Amino acid sequence: MDFEEFKKKVKTTFRLDLNAYKEKQLQRRLDSYLSKLKLRDYGELYNQLTGQRESYEKFLDHLTINVSEFFRDPQRFEELQHKYLPGLFHGRSMVKIWSAACSNGSEPYSIAIILEEMGLSARSRIDATDIDRQVLKKAAEARYNRDGLKNVSKNRLERFFTKQGDFYLLKDSIKKKVVFRYHDLLGDDYQKGYDLIVCRNVTIYFTREAQDGIYKKFNHSLNPGGILFIGGSEMIFNYKDLGYEKLAPCFYKKVK
Ligand SMILES: C[S@@+](CC[C@H](N)C(=O)[O-])C[C@H]1O[C@@H](n2cnc3c(N)ncnc32)[C@H](O)[C@@H]1O
């Protein structure tokens, strides 16, 4: 089975659109997976994916890069807290937030911490989604090692975490603020009614066409005046065509 046929079959069987991922990166990750599992070709990989329970989840876990950390790009999170969140709560009794491609939960929990500090927890709801069920399990556990906490101040560590051996457990008051669920940005429907969508460090893996499709769907998911918060190395060049105004690097506002 060649690469093209493999992609077609994966789409039919698992509804995963591998064509939307940048081809070279995708092929590199697939090849490293083949050698890790000592499989000869894509045909063997496809048989393995369809033959054994949980092998598709392991495959997805390898394919997707889950690196994340609390307050990734601290300066942007400062801006979110002091410049943009207060405005979003203005005139709204409830603010709905979506962390899309949330990985191990560091991102939505960072936002939950900020909202708690602002005294706005009770007026907000945070949904967090990812395509990788294994990473979603880790997110629900909310147990982190030092590496992902380097941007968490001593004060926040003491207030919101409990140390357990080499790990830090997030306190229940923050944990319970985030609702995790499975969602594929490329294949699933998007819920509507969000005031803030945070989607960082995932669209870099997708083709330009797929990126446009995602940003367009986010636009439809946002309430008027809602904000899209993207990654530090990302940029939406055609933001006007997609219905946004650029507020600052990483921040785009829905205008139509
Ligand atoms: C590098 S992490 C980014 C995590 C977090 N947003 C951050 O910036 O720290 C990328 C995440 O995207 C997820 N992902 C990859 N393809 C996806 C898709 N089609 N739909 C939803 N999530 C996807 C991966 O499982 C991974 O958890």
The ligand as an SDF file (V2000), in Angstrom:
LIG
                    3D

 27 29  0  0  0  0  0  0  0  0999 V2000
    1.9710   21.0770   20.4370 C   0  0  0  0  0  0  0  0  0  0  0  0
    0.4350   20.6720   21.1990 S   0  0  0  0  0  0  0  0  0  0  0  0
   -0.1680   22.2760   21.6280 C   0  0  0  0  0  0  0  0  0  0  0  0
   -0.7850   22.3060   22.9990 C   0  0  0  0  0  0  0  0  0  0  0  0
   -1.2130   23.6750   23.5210 C   0  0  0  0  0  0  0  0  0  0  0  0
   -2.2140   24.2630   22.6810 N   0  0  0  0  0  0  0  0  0  0  0  0
   -0.0160   24.6030   23.6450 C   0  0  0  0  0  0  0  0  0  0  0  0
    0.1250   25.5410   22.8440 O   0  0  0  0  0  0  0  0  0  0  0  0
    0.8000   24.4010   24.5310 O   0  0  0  0  0  0  0  0  0  0  0  0
   -0.5630   20.2120   19.7720 C   0  0  0  0  0  0  0  0  0  0  0  0
   -1.8310   19.4470   20.1540 C   0  0  0  0  0  0  0  0  0  0  0  0
   -2.6630   19.3880   18.9860 O   0  0  0  0  0  0  0  0  0  0  0  0
   -3.3810   18.1710   19.0080 C   0  0  0  0  0  0  0  0  0  0  0  0
   -3.8980   17.8910   17.6480 N   0  0  0  0  0  0  0  0  0  0  0  0
   -3.2230   17.4780   16.5420 C   0  0  0  0  0  0  0  0  0  0  0  0
   -4.0680   17.3130   15.4980 N   0  0  0  0  0  0  0  0  0  0  0  0
   -5.3100   17.6530   15.9670 C   0  0  0  0  0  0  0  0  0  0  0  0
   -6.6050   17.7030   15.3690 C   0  0  0  0  0  0  0  0  0  0  0  0
   -6.7860   17.3610   14.0880 N   0  0  0  0  0  0  0  0  0  0  0  0
   -7.6590   18.0870   16.1330 N   0  0  0  0  0  0  0  0  0  0  0  0
   -7.4780   18.4280   17.4400 C   0  0  0  0  0  0  0  0  0  0  0  0
   -6.2840   18.4050   18.0610 N   0  0  0  0  0  0  0  0  0  0  0  0
   -5.2060   18.0250   17.3290 C   0  0  0  0  0  0  0  0  0  0  0  0
   -2.3340   17.1850   19.5040 C   0  0  0  0  0  0  0  0  0  0  0  0
   -2.9060   16.0020   19.9920 O   0  0  0  0  0  0  0  0  0  0  0  0
   -1.5810   18.0040   20.5680 C   0  0  0  0  0  0  0  0  0  0  0  0
   -2.0980   17.7550   21.8510 O   0  0  0  0  0  0  0  0  0  0  0  0
  1  2  1  0
  2  3  1  0
  2 10  1  0
  3  4  1  0
  4  5  1  0
  5  6  1  0
  5  7  1  0
  7  8  2  0
  7  9  1  0
 10 11  1  0
 11 12  1  0
 11 26  1  0
 12 13  1  0
 13 14  1  0
 13 24  1  0
 14 15  1  0
 14 23  1  0
 15 16  2  0
 16 17  1  0
 17 18  1  0
 17 23  2  0
 18 19  1  0
 18 20  2  0
 20 21  1  0
 21 22  2  0
 22 23  1  0
 24 25  1  0
 24 26  1  0
 26 27  1  0
M  CHG  2   2   1   9  -1
M  END
$$$$
